[in-house]
Amino acid sequence: METNLKISNKNEFTSCPFWIIIDPKQNFTVDEDGIHRIAGMITGIWFSREAAQIFLDRTRYNFSKNAKVYCHSGVYSDDWAELSEQLTEK
């Protein structure tokens, strides 16, 4: 089986981009459960803003009205930077 994945070249001026959905919650604390609460606010990753937005639109019932697609950089992860270079659309 062959997988054909490409990272969007519409990278929003971000090096080694990936897109996530962030659904912020109020009143979370940074205690023993804090990291789990923060992780629970993040869904993804996607290789394009369009793909992430389609997922958010199709499953909007799972998210609050404040959920947004966010472009993030993986430039400080050597593994992601290498993969990003290989997968970016030319």
C-alpha positions in Angstrom: 0.0 0.0 0.0 1.3 3.4 -0.9 0.4 6.6 1.0 0.5 9.9 -0.8 0.5 12.8 1.7 1.4 16.3 0.9 1.7 19.3 3.2 -0.1 22.4 1.8 2.3 24.9 0.3 -0.1 27.6 1.6 1.9 27.7 4.8 0.8 31.1 6.1 4.5 32.2 6.3 5.2 29.5 8.8 8.2 27.2 8.6 7.4 23.4 8.8 3.7 24.1 9.3 0.9 21.9 10.7 -2.6 22.8 11.6 -4.5 22.1 14.8 -7.9 22.9 16.2 -7.7 24.8 19.5 -10.9 24.8 21.6 -10.1 27.0 24.6 -11.8 26.3 27.9 -12.1 28.8 30.8 -11.0 28.3 34.4 -8.5 25.6 33.9 -5.7 25.3 36.4 -2.1 24.1 36.1 -2.1 21.3 38.7 -1.7 17.6 38.4 -4.5 17.5 35.8 -3.5 20.7 34.1 -1.5 19.2 31.3 -4.4 16.9 30.5 -6.8 19.8 30.4 -4.5 21.7 28.1 -4.1 18.7 25.8 -7.9 18.3 25.7 -8.1 21.7 24.1 -6.1 20.6 21.1 -7.2 18.4 18.2 -5.2 17.5 15.2 -2.8 17.6 13.3 -3.6 18.3 9.7 -1.4 19.0 6.7 -3.5 22.0 5.5 -5.8 24.6 6.9 -8.5 23.5 4.5 -8.5 19.9 5.8 -8.6 21.1 9.4 -11.5 23.5 8.7 -13.4 20.8 6.9 -13.1 18.5 9.9 -14.1 21.3 12.3 -17.1 22.2 10.1 -18.2 18.6 9.8 -17.9 17.9 13.5 -18.8 21.3 14.9 -21.1 19.6 17.5 -17.9 18.3 19.2 -16.5 21.8 19.7 -17.4 25.1 21.4 -18.2 28.2 19.4 -14.6 29.4 20.3 -12.8 26.6 18.5 -10.5 27.8 15.7 -8.0 26.3 13.3 -4.5 27.4 14.1 -1.3 27.1 12.0 1.7 26.1 14.1 5.3 25.6 13.4 7.2 22.4 13.9 10.5 24.0 13.0 12.1 23.1 16.3 11.4 19.4 15.9 14.1 17.9 13.7 11.8 14.9 12.8 8.9 17.2 11.8 11.2 19.5 9.9 12.6 16.6 7.9 9.2 15.1 7.2 7.8 18.5 6.3 10.5 19.1 3.8 9.8 15.7 2.2 6.0 16.2 2.1 5.6 19.8 1.2 3.9 20.4 -2.2 6.3 21.7 -4.8 
